[in-house]
Amino acid sequence: MADTKPVVNHSMDLGAFVIEDCQGYEGLAEGQIMDRTKANLCQFYKQLFELKKQQKLDMGGEDGEILEYTRSAYAVTLPHSKIVLPRENPPPKEKPMTKWEKFRLEKGIATKEKRSRMVFDELTNDWVPRYGAGSIKKVQDKYNWLMEEKPKHVEAGMDPFTYKKNEKKLE
């Protein structure tokens, strides 16, 4: 029996890694199916290596040298896929507007922008949280270690820091 190469009849999409063999596999022995699969894979790898050569020439320097040092010598940028796969579910329906959104549009009220959690602190020249641990208020309290002694403190018989804490509690 003479060795005959299998006829390769397929369409390929390198971007999606898809080989579509147009010939049927019915009535073929396992060895023939393996031969056809090997031939299809060989064609696929051949096209991949041609794509790699082309990309190497497009972006490389002399002798195929890679000029981008972040890329591997074996990397290939795949083209966009030609195959468009259908969605499993229908596209989502647009959500109806809430009563507040309708009212806001009728009255022309602008949407409220969210405040950022971080605030710039001039004392430390850095961004600190607006609230919580290490917040701007706590940082300012930490840097206010120097305070004048006023007659109110002396009359109350307290140091200025304790007096200030009590004033904050009363507010």
N, CA, C and O of each residue as an XYZ file, in Angstrom:
684
protein
N       0.835     -1.151      0.000
C       0.000      0.000      0.000
C       0.898      1.238      0.000
O       1.792      1.365      0.837
N       0.661      2.125     -0.921
C       1.487      3.322     -1.055
C       1.026      4.384     -0.064
O      -0.167      4.569      0.179
N       2.019      5.075      0.498
C       1.696      6.164      1.425
C       1.223      7.364      0.622
O       1.944      7.884     -0.230
N       0.034      7.782      0.899
C      -0.477      8.993      0.243
C      -0.736     10.038      1.312
O      -1.261      9.754      2.388
N      -0.348     11.254      0.974
C      -0.587     12.325      1.931
C      -2.074     12.648      1.937
O      -2.704     12.691      0.881
N      -2.640     12.876      3.119
C      -4.055     13.219      3.168
C      -4.288     14.603      2.573
O      -3.457     15.502      2.705
N      -5.417     14.752      1.926
C      -5.779     16.034      1.327
C      -6.246     16.947      2.454
O      -7.137     16.599      3.229
N      -5.624     18.120      2.527
C      -5.977     19.057      3.587
C      -7.006     20.021      3.020
O      -6.702     20.829      2.142
N      -8.218     19.929      3.529
C      -9.303     20.791      3.089
C      -9.910     21.421      4.343
O     -10.753     20.817      5.006
N      -9.476     22.627      4.657
C      -9.905     23.250      5.907
C      -9.883     24.771      5.802
O      -9.313     25.342      4.873
N     -10.514     25.400      6.768
C     -10.376     26.853      6.922
C      -9.806     27.078      8.319
O     -10.145     26.366      9.264
N      -8.931     28.084      8.432
C      -8.237     28.319      9.687
C      -8.456     29.738     10.171
O      -8.567     30.675      9.381
N      -8.516     29.875     11.479
C      -8.576     31.184     12.120
C      -7.511     31.199     13.211
O      -7.700     30.636     14.289
N      -6.380     31.857     12.914
C      -5.269     31.877     13.872
C      -5.631     32.642     15.137
O      -5.175     32.290     16.225
N      -6.447     33.687     15.008
C      -6.806     34.499     16.171
C      -7.589     33.720     17.207
O      -7.453     33.982     18.402
N      -8.406     32.767     16.778
C      -9.230     31.992     17.708
C      -8.677     30.580     17.916
O      -9.270     29.796     18.658
N      -7.550     30.240     17.275
C      -6.972     28.893     17.339
C      -7.991     27.853     16.884
O      -8.216     26.857     17.570
N      -8.607     28.087     15.724
C      -9.641     27.190     15.223
C      -9.247     26.667     13.848
O      -8.861     27.432     12.964
N      -9.351     25.332     13.680
C      -9.186     24.700     12.376
C     -10.504     24.000     12.080
O     -10.966     23.170     12.863
N     -11.099     24.334     10.959
C     -12.361     23.703     10.585
C     -12.093     22.800      9.384
O     -11.830     23.281      8.282
N     -12.159     21.513      9.604
C     -11.941     20.542      8.533
C     -13.274     20.299      7.843
O     -14.240     19.877      8.480
N     -13.330     20.564      6.548
C     -14.588     20.471      5.799
C     -14.911     19.048      5.350
O     -16.040     18.767      4.948
N     -13.944     18.162      5.415
C     -14.190     16.776      5.003
C     -14.803     16.009      6.171
O     -14.551     16.320      7.335
N     -15.596     15.019      5.848
C     -16.213     14.198      6.874
C     -15.235     13.152      7.396
O     -14.296     12.766      6.701
N     -15.460     12.706      8.603
C     -14.622     11.677      9.214
C     -15.327     10.324      9.235
O     -14.816      9.364      9.812
N     -16.488     10.248      8.613
C     -17.251      9.003      8.642
C     -16.583      7.955      7.747
O     -16.140      8.250      6.637
N     -16.528      6.774      8.242
C     -15.981      5.661      7.465
C     -14.465      5.626      7.424
O     -13.908      4.811      6.688
N     -13.777      6.455      8.166
C     -12.312      6.458      8.175
C     -11.803      5.647      9.354
O     -12.433      5.590     10.410
N     -10.670      5.030      9.157
C     -10.040      4.281     10.232
C      -9.350      5.270     11.174
O      -9.132      6.431     10.827
N      -9.019      4.795     12.348
C      -8.405      5.670     13.353
C      -7.072      6.241     12.869
O      -6.750      7.397     13.143
N      -6.308      5.430     12.154
C      -5.016      5.887     11.624
C      -5.189      7.014     10.613
O      -4.399      7.957     10.590
N      -6.227      6.917      9.773
C      -6.473      7.977      8.787
C      -6.915      9.278      9.465
O      -6.539     10.369      9.037
N      -7.708      9.150     10.515
C      -8.130     10.350     11.255
C      -6.910     11.015     11.891
O      -6.784     12.240     11.876
N      -6.013     10.200     12.451
C      -4.788     10.745     13.067
C      -3.919     11.437     12.021
O      -3.368     12.507     12.279
N      -3.795     10.822     10.829
C      -2.986     11.430      9.761
C      -3.556     12.780      9.345
O      -2.814     13.746      9.169
N      -4.883     12.844      9.187
C      -5.509     14.095      8.777
C      -5.339     15.169      9.869
O      -5.097     16.337      9.568
N      -5.468     14.762     11.115
C      -5.293     15.702     12.230
C      -3.864     16.221     12.268
O      -3.636     17.411     12.483
N      -2.890     15.319     12.056
C      -1.488     15.741     12.024
C      -1.243     16.731     10.896
O      -0.546     17.729     11.081
N      -1.817     16.456      9.721
C      -1.633     17.359      8.579
C      -2.251     18.725      8.863
O      -1.663     19.756      8.534
N      -3.430     18.735      9.471
C      -4.073     20.007      9.816
C      -3.240     20.793     10.826
O      -3.077     22.006     10.696
N      -2.715     20.094     11.834
C      -1.885     20.773     12.834
C      -0.588     21.293     12.221
O      -0.115     22.374     12.575
N      -0.015     20.520     11.300
C       1.207     20.980     10.628
C       0.938     22.265      9.857
O       1.740     23.197      9.907
N      -0.186     22.323      9.143
C      -0.554     23.545      8.418
C      -0.751     24.714      9.389
O      -0.343     25.841      9.106
N      -1.373     24.434     10.523
C      -1.628     25.474     11.522
C      -0.312     26.024     12.057
O      -0.125     27.239     12.125
N       0.612     25.123     12.443
C       1.913     25.564     12.960
C       2.707     26.301     11.888
O       3.402     27.275     12.180
N       2.603     25.839     10.662
C       3.305     26.492      9.555
C       2.838     27.950      9.442
O       3.655     28.858      9.291
N       1.517     28.165      9.517
C       1.006     29.536      9.430
C       1.421     30.370     10.638
O       1.701     31.561     10.504
N       1.462     29.749     11.822
C       1.911     30.467     13.017
C       3.366     30.922     12.877
O       3.705     32.059     13.204
N       4.217     30.020     12.387
C       5.626     30.367     12.239
C       5.830     31.419     11.149
O       6.723     32.259     11.261
N       5.007     31.380     10.096
C       5.087     32.423      9.063
C       4.687     33.781      9.645
O       5.292     34.809      9.339
N       3.656     33.759     10.490
C       3.214     34.986     11.153
C       4.310     35.520     12.065
O       4.533     36.728     12.131
N       4.997     34.615     12.772
C       6.089     35.019     13.660
C       7.236     35.631     12.859
O       7.808     36.643     13.266
N       7.576     35.020     11.720
C       8.637     35.561     10.867
C       8.282     36.961     10.382
O       9.119     37.864     10.402
N       7.041     37.135      9.948
C       6.587     38.433      9.446
C       6.663     39.486     10.551
O       7.108     40.608     10.308
N       6.232     39.132     11.756
C       6.274     40.085     12.867
C       7.703     40.404     13.268
O       8.005     41.528     13.668
N       8.586     39.414     13.163
C       9.984     39.634     13.503
C      10.610     40.629     12.527
O      11.390     41.493     12.926
N      10.263     40.500     11.244
C      10.783     41.423     10.236
C      10.209     42.823     10.418
O      10.915     43.813     10.230
N       8.927     42.910     10.783
C       8.275     44.213     10.938
C       8.837     45.000     12.108
O       9.011     46.214     11.998
N       9.128     44.341     13.230
C       9.536     45.082     14.416
C      11.000     44.872     14.795
O      11.494     45.522     15.717
N      11.679     44.002     14.122
C      13.043     43.685     14.520
C      14.078     44.551     13.845
O      13.783     45.314     12.926
N      15.266     44.418     14.314
C      16.384     45.136     13.724
C      17.096     44.232     12.738
O      16.466     43.446     12.030
N      18.406     44.349     12.698
C      19.194     43.525     11.794
C      19.187     42.073     12.260
O      19.179     41.798     13.460
N      19.190     41.171     11.329
C      19.257     39.728     11.592
C      18.096     39.240     12.463
O      18.253     38.278     13.215
N      16.940     39.889     12.372
C      15.785     39.450     13.146
C      15.908     39.718     14.623
O      15.209     39.097     15.423
N      16.785     40.634     15.005
C      17.002     40.954     16.408
C      15.758     41.648     16.966
O      15.194     42.530     16.318
N      15.339     41.259     18.146
C      14.152     41.855     18.755
C      14.559     43.140     19.461
O      15.463     43.146     20.296
N      13.880     44.227     19.114
C      14.216     45.516     19.710
C      13.417     45.788     20.980
O      13.836     46.593     21.813
N      12.285     45.134     21.135
C      11.523     45.290     22.367
C      12.045     44.267     23.363
O      11.902     43.063     23.149
N      12.649     44.735     24.445
C      13.280     43.818     25.387
C      12.283     43.190     26.354
O      12.628     42.277     27.103
N      11.038     43.684     26.336
C      10.032     43.115     27.222
C       9.375     41.893     26.600
O       8.704     41.138     27.303
N       9.549     41.680     25.307
C       8.932     40.555     24.626
C       9.860     39.359     24.599
O      11.082     39.502     24.581
N       9.278     38.204     24.595
C      10.045     36.976     24.483
C      10.393     36.747     23.014
O       9.711     37.247     22.119
N      11.444     35.998     22.779
C      11.847     35.694     21.404
C      10.839     34.777     20.726
O      10.805     34.692     19.498
N      10.019     34.091     21.514
C       9.076     33.129     20.956
C       7.640     33.662     20.933
O       6.720     32.923     20.580
N       7.435     34.915     21.300
C       6.084     35.476     21.372
C       5.563     35.829     19.986
O       6.310     36.293     19.125
N       4.264     35.599     19.785
C       3.595     35.946     18.539
C       2.335     36.718     18.904
O       1.567     36.295     19.768
N       2.128     37.845     18.246
C       0.883     38.585     18.440
C      -0.132     38.039     17.454
O       0.044     38.137     16.240
N      -1.190     37.466     17.991
C      -2.190     36.826     17.140
C      -3.087     37.869     16.485
O      -3.385     38.897     17.092
N      -3.521     37.614     15.251
C      -4.439     38.547     14.592
C      -5.825     38.461     15.228
O      -6.115     37.536     15.987
N      -6.672     39.432     14.910
C      -8.045     39.398     15.414
C      -8.778     38.198     14.808
O      -8.531     37.812     13.666
N      -9.669     37.631     15.586
C     -10.409     36.459     15.157
C     -11.396     36.807     14.057
O     -12.042     37.854     14.099
N     -11.508     35.930     13.079
C     -12.478     36.109     11.994
C     -13.828     35.527     12.380
O     -14.864     35.924     11.846
N     -13.807     34.587     13.311
C     -15.027     33.910     13.718
C     -15.729     34.740     14.787
O     -15.114     35.147     15.773
N     -17.005     34.985     14.587
C     -17.807     35.683     15.581
C     -18.723     34.649     16.218
O     -19.589     34.073     15.560
N     -18.515     34.426     17.505
C     -19.319     33.436     18.201
C     -20.620     34.070     18.679
O     -20.608     35.204     19.156
N     -21.736     33.364     18.560
C     -23.004     33.929     19.036
C     -23.060     33.930     20.558
O     -22.376     33.149     21.220
N     -23.888     34.821     21.098
C     -24.062     34.864     22.548
C     -24.939     33.698     22.986
O     -25.826     33.267     22.249
N     -24.688     33.193     24.181
C     -25.517     32.122     24.726
C     -26.894     32.676     25.102
O     -27.920     32.049     24.843
N     -26.896     33.859     25.716
C     -28.137     34.495     26.143
C     -28.387     35.721     25.273
O     -27.450     36.254     24.679
N     -29.638     36.178     25.186
C     -29.900     37.401     24.436
C     -29.262     38.598     25.144
O     -29.007     38.534     26.346
N     -29.003     39.684     24.420
C     -28.404     40.848     25.080
C     -29.335     41.372     26.172
O     -30.556     41.293     26.037
N     -28.770     41.901     27.242
C     -29.610     42.352     28.352
C     -30.501     43.526     27.938
O     -30.104     44.374     27.139
N     -31.717     43.556     28.502
C     -32.641     44.641     28.213
C     -32.228     45.871     29.005
O     -31.626     45.773     30.075
N     -32.566     47.031     28.453
C     -32.240     48.272     29.145
C     -33.119     48.395     30.381
O     -34.328     48.176     30.315
N     -32.503     48.748     31.518
C     -33.247     48.840     32.767
C     -34.146     50.072     32.739
O     -33.737     51.134     32.269
N     -35.370     49.928     33.242
C     -36.250     51.103     33.275
C     -35.750     52.116     34.309
O     -35.108     51.757     35.295
N     -36.060     53.381     34.058
C     -35.613     54.442     34.969
C     -36.428     54.389     36.258
O     -37.619     54.079     36.238
N     -35.782     54.690     37.364
C     -36.477     54.747     38.646
C     -37.234     56.066     38.735
O     -37.039     56.963     37.915
N     -38.100     56.173     39.739
C     -38.882     57.402     39.925
C     -37.953     58.592     40.151
O     -38.172     59.680     39.618
N     -36.915     58.364     40.949
C     -35.990     59.456     41.239
C     -35.275     59.908     39.968
O     -35.122     61.109     39.745
N     -34.840     58.974     39.139
C     -34.139     59.346     37.900
C     -35.048     60.147     36.976
O     -34.605     61.119     36.364
N     -36.335     59.743     36.868
C     -37.283     60.499     36.053
C     -37.454     61.911     36.596
O     -37.428     62.886     35.845
N     -37.631     62.008     37.919
C     -37.804     63.308     38.566
C     -36.575     64.186     38.356
O     -36.686     65.373     38.052
N     -35.400     63.575     38.525
C     -34.150     64.323     38.370
C     -34.027     64.879     36.958
O     -33.610     66.024     36.781
N     -34.386     64.079     35.940
C     -34.313     64.551     34.559
C     -35.332     65.658     34.289
O     -35.028     66.626     33.592
N     -36.555     65.516     34.845
C     -37.577     66.542     34.643
C     -37.156     67.884     35.238
O     -37.360     68.934     34.629
N     -36.568     67.838     36.435
C     -36.180     69.067     37.137
C     -34.802     69.573     36.719
O     -34.429     70.696     37.057
N     -34.051     68.765     35.996
C     -32.726     69.183     35.550
C     -31.681     69.152     36.649
O     -30.724     69.926     36.622
N     -31.859     68.259     37.617
C     -30.915     68.137     38.726
C     -29.725     67.312     38.251
O     -29.885     66.240     37.668
N     -28.538     67.831     38.513
C     -27.325     67.111     38.098
C     -27.079     65.941     39.044
O     -27.485     65.970     40.206
N     -26.407     64.912     38.528
C     -26.075     63.768     39.379
C     -25.011     64.174     40.377
O     -24.122     64.971     40.075
N     -25.116     63.618     41.561
C     -24.163     63.937     42.618
C     -22.878     63.154     42.382
O     -22.898     61.930     42.247
N     -21.788     63.857     42.336
C     -20.505     63.185     42.129
C     -19.989     62.655     43.458
O     -20.134     63.296     44.499
N     -19.407     61.515     43.407
C     -18.892     60.875     44.601
C     -17.622     61.580     45.065
O     -16.738     61.891     44.267
N     -17.551     61.822     46.369
C     -16.330     62.421     46.908
C     -15.250     61.354     47.006
O     -15.518     60.194     47.317
N     -14.047     61.774     46.738
C     -12.955     60.815     46.815
C     -12.628     60.518     48.267
O     -12.842     61.361     49.138
N     -12.123     59.352     48.529
C     -11.792     58.953     49.891
C     -10.496     59.613     50.351
O     -10.279     59.797     51.548
N      -9.646     59.964     49.409
C      -8.352     60.557     49.755
C      -8.399     62.081     49.616
O      -9.055     62.614     48.720
N      -7.684     62.779     50.527
C      -7.612     64.233     50.544
C      -6.143     64.622     50.632
O      -5.352     63.958     51.302
N      -5.786     65.710     49.947
C      -4.393     66.159     50.014
C      -4.180     66.959     51.285
O      -4.938     67.882     51.580
N      -3.148     66.604     52.036
C      -2.826     67.277     53.289
C      -1.582     68.119     53.081
O      -0.526     67.604     52.712
N      -1.713     69.446     53.323
C      -0.571     70.336     53.110
C       0.513     70.163     54.159
O       1.679     70.461     53.900
N       0.139     69.680     55.352
C       1.142     69.492     56.399
C       2.159     68.417     56.021
O       3.363     68.590     56.214
N       1.661     67.312     55.484
C       2.549     66.201     55.151
C       2.909     66.172     53.667
O       3.770     65.392     53.260
N       2.259     67.017     52.848
C       2.438     67.017     51.392
C       2.204     65.627     50.809
O       2.984     65.127     49.998
N       1.102     65.022     51.250
C       0.775     63.679     50.805
C      -0.745     63.505     50.820
O      -1.468     64.303     51.417
N      -1.214     62.453     50.157
C      -2.638     62.139     50.149
C      -2.933     61.243     51.336
O      -2.284     60.214     51.526
N      -3.929     61.643     52.144
C      -4.316     60.872     53.324
C      -5.816     60.599     53.251
O      -6.538     61.318     52.560
N      -6.297     59.572     53.953
C      -7.735     59.282     53.928
C      -8.560     60.413     54.540
O      -8.094     61.121     55.432
N      -9.775     60.571     54.056
C     -10.673     61.600     54.562
C     -11.153     61.240     55.964
O     -11.385     62.126     56.787
N     -11.306     59.923     56.245
C     -11.784     59.465     57.540
C     -11.069     58.163     57.871
O     -10.443     57.547     57.009
N     -11.171     57.756     59.122
C     -10.574     56.483     59.541
C      -9.158     56.659     60.058
O      -8.733     57.767     60.384
N      -8.431     55.544     60.128
C      -7.074     55.559     60.655
C      -6.172     56.374     59.740
O      -6.198     56.198     58.522
N      -5.382     57.257     60.316
C      -4.465     58.089     59.537
C      -5.180     59.165     58.755
O      -4.647     59.663     57.764
N      -6.411     59.546     59.191
C      -7.191     60.541     58.460
C      -6.592     61.927     58.611
O      -5.681     62.147     59.409
N      -7.116     62.846     57.839
C      -6.582     64.202     57.820
C      -6.739     64.867     59.182
O      -5.861     65.624     59.597
N      -7.837     64.604     59.886
C      -8.045     65.211     61.207
C      -7.023     64.686     62.207
O      -6.476     65.442     63.010
N      -6.774     63.382     62.149
C      -5.813     62.801     63.097
C      -4.397     63.255     62.799
O      -3.596     63.442     63.715
N      -4.082     63.433     61.522
C      -2.753     63.914     61.151
C      -2.574     65.346     61.636
O      -1.509     65.706     62.138
N      -3.618     66.167     61.488
C      -3.520     67.554     61.942
C      -3.370     67.624     63.453
O      -2.619     68.454     63.965
N      -4.088     66.750     64.178
C      -3.934     66.717     65.639
C      -2.519     66.314     66.027
O      -1.964     66.821     67.002
N      -1.948     65.410     65.266
C      -0.592     64.938     65.558
C       0.432     66.061     65.367
O       1.393     66.172     66.128
N       0.213     66.895     64.334
C       1.174     67.966     64.056
C       0.924     69.220     64.893
O       1.754     70.128     64.887
N      -0.203     69.292     65.614
C      -0.463     70.442     66.483
C       0.037     70.160     67.895
O      -0.748     70.141     68.842
N       1.305     69.949     68.032
C       1.868     69.638     69.333
C       2.213     70.908     70.113
O       2.492     70.851     71.311
N       2.192     72.041     69.433
C       2.501     73.307     70.074
C       1.212     74.117     70.169
O       0.529     74.324     69.166
N       0.871     74.586     71.409
C      -0.369     75.331     71.589
C      -0.132     76.438     72.612
O       0.605     76.278     73.584
N      -0.789     77.567     72.351
C      -0.676     78.703     73.278
C      -1.452     78.429     74.549
O      -2.481     77.755     74.527
N      -0.961     78.947     75.642
C      -1.708     78.832     76.886
C      -2.555     80.085     77.002
O      -2.028     81.198     77.006
N      -3.862     79.909     77.096
C      -4.772     81.044     77.158
C      -5.364     81.140     78.561
O      -5.314     80.177     79.326
N      -5.923     82.298     78.896
C      -6.488     82.471     80.240
C      -7.613     81.475     80.561
O      -7.807     81.115     81.722
N      -8.356     81.029     79.531
C      -9.432     80.065     79.777
C      -8.874     78.767     80.349
O      -9.459     78.178     81.257
N      -7.756     78.333     79.820
C      -7.128     77.091     80.291
C      -6.681     77.239     81.734
O      -6.866     76.341     82.556
N      -6.096     78.377     82.022
C      -5.552     78.599     83.368
C      -6.692     78.652     84.374
O      -6.579     78.116     85.476
N      -7.819     79.317     83.985
C      -8.958     79.411     84.898
C      -9.560     78.037     85.168
O      -9.974     77.735     86.287
N      -9.601     77.220     84.136
C     -10.162     75.882     84.305
C      -9.204     74.958     85.041
O      -9.608     73.898     85.518
N      -7.955     75.344     85.136
C      -6.958     74.530     85.833
C      -6.548     73.299     85.050
O      -6.181     72.279     85.633
N      -6.610     73.395     83.707
C      -6.243     72.259     82.849
C      -5.152     72.685     81.885
O      -4.940     73.869     81.623
N      -4.465     71.670     81.365
C      -3.507     71.981     80.309
C      -4.294     72.230     79.016
O      -5.421     71.753     78.888
N      -3.720     72.969     78.054
C      -4.447     73.359     76.843
C      -4.979     72.176     76.024
O      -6.051     72.272     75.426
N      -4.241     71.070     75.994
C      -4.660     69.921     75.174
C      -5.918     69.268     75.751
O      -6.846     68.956     75.004
N      -5.961     69.060     77.052
C      -7.139     68.481     77.699
C      -8.328     69.414     77.534
O      -9.445     68.960     77.286
N      -8.098     70.706     77.670
C      -9.165     71.692     77.513
C      -9.749     71.625     76.086
O     -10.963     71.702     75.896
N      -8.862     71.481     75.097
C      -9.306     71.420     73.703
C     -10.135     70.155     73.457
O     -11.145     70.201     72.754
N      -9.707     69.024     74.038
C     -10.460     67.775     73.899
C     -11.854     67.923     74.487
O     -12.839     67.505     73.878
N     -11.938     68.522     75.682
C     -13.236     68.712     76.324
C     -14.127     69.639     75.504
O     -15.332     69.406     75.416
N     -13.566     70.679     74.905
C     -14.317     71.597     74.048
C     -14.889     70.850     72.839
O     -16.032     71.079     72.443
N     -14.080     69.951     72.256
C     -14.554     69.156     71.111
C     -15.699     68.255     71.513
O     -16.659     68.102     70.758
N     -15.616     67.645     72.706
C     -16.671     66.762     73.170
C     -17.976     67.512     73.386
O     -19.056     66.981     73.126
N     -17.874     68.756     73.866
C     -19.070     69.561     74.112
C     -19.741     70.008     72.820
O     -20.947     70.255     72.819
N     -19.000     70.118     71.723
C     -19.561     70.575     70.454
C     -20.474     69.593     69.819
O     -21.013     69.856     68.744
